[in-house]
Amino acid sequence: TVNDGDNGHDLSGGWYDAGDNVKFNLPMTYSTWVLGWGMLKFKDGYKCANQIQAACDMIKWPLDYFLKCWIPSEQTLYVQVGDGYADHGFWGRPENMHMGRPAYKVNSGCHGAD
């Protein structure tokens, strides 16, 4: 799963959801937003704990992944990587997961929902 992609398009990075190896962009965006909001709201605490750089690095990881998910020239957004059913059948670290990992996307021909 550390080398996720779709037809040569790099989708590595990001965070896994709920203790398995599926990447769902909706909860990942919320988690990223909450971390960013917390940094803004409690900046003094992060500063006192000398954790501003660590927090910035932590937020940068999913943001870099989201940039990979968006293909502006095709108006395509990848929204999920992995199959929940297959992933739940595997108990191990992502580096040892070598099954097929479908990537789901939305575009003008395949709309998403709220």
N, C-alpha and C positions, 0 to 999 in steps of 0.2 A: 504493500500500500504506500510505501514511501516513494514509489515511482509512478504514481497515478497519472493517467493521461487518457486522451481520446483521439484516436487516429493521428498520433504524433503531437497533439496539443498537450503541453505540460500542465498538469493539474496537481502537482505535488505541493505539499505544504498544507496549511490550515490545521484545524483541530478536529479530532474525532468526537462523536457525540455519544453520550450516555454509557461510556465504558465499553463500547464496541469500536469497530473500525470504519463505520459509515461517516461520511462528511455531509451534514445537512447545513446548507448555507443560512437558512432562516434562524435557527438557534445560535449559530456561530456569529451572525451579525449582531444579535441581541447581546450575547456575552461580550463581544468586542466593545459594543457601545457602553455597556455597564462599566467595564474596566476603564474606558476613557472618561466617562462621567465621574467615576470615583476618583480618578486622578485629578480632574479639575476641581471637584468639590473638596477633596481632602489633600490638596497639594502639599500643604505644610507637613502633614503626617508622612507622606512619601519622602519629602525632603529631609525631615528629621531622621527617618530610618535609612537614609541614603539609598533609596530604592527607585528614584525617578528614572534612571537609565534602564534598570531591569524592567520596570513597568512599560516604558516606551518600547523596549525590545519585545515584550510579551504582546503588546498591541500591534506591533509591526508585522508579526508572523501571519496572523489571519488577513491583515490588510494586503500584504503581498500576494497571498492566495486569491483574494477577491479580484485583484487586478488581473490575475491569470484567467479567472473565470469569465471575464467580459471581453468579447471580441467585437469592438465597435464597427469594424468594416462589414461584419455580417449581422449586426444587431442581434447577437447571440449571447446568452448568459447561461453558464453552467450553474446548476442549483443543487446538485447532489452527486456524490461519487460513492459507489458501493451499493451492494444489494443487502438490505437489512436481513432478509431470511438467510442468505448464505453466510453473511458475516456473523450472525448469531450462532451459527454452527461451528465457528472457529473460536477456540479459546487460546489466545497467545498474543505475542507482540506483533505489531505491524510489520516489522522487518522479516518475520517468518511467514507472512501471509502471501501466497503466490497464486491465488485463484483469480479468475477474471473479475474485473472491477468495472461494471458499467458506469458510464457518466451520463447524467440526465441534464438536458438543456432546454431552455425555452427560447423561441425566436418567432418570427412572423408566421411560420408554418406550424408551430407547435406551441400554443399558448399555455401559460401557467395559470394558476388560480391564486386568490388571496390566501 
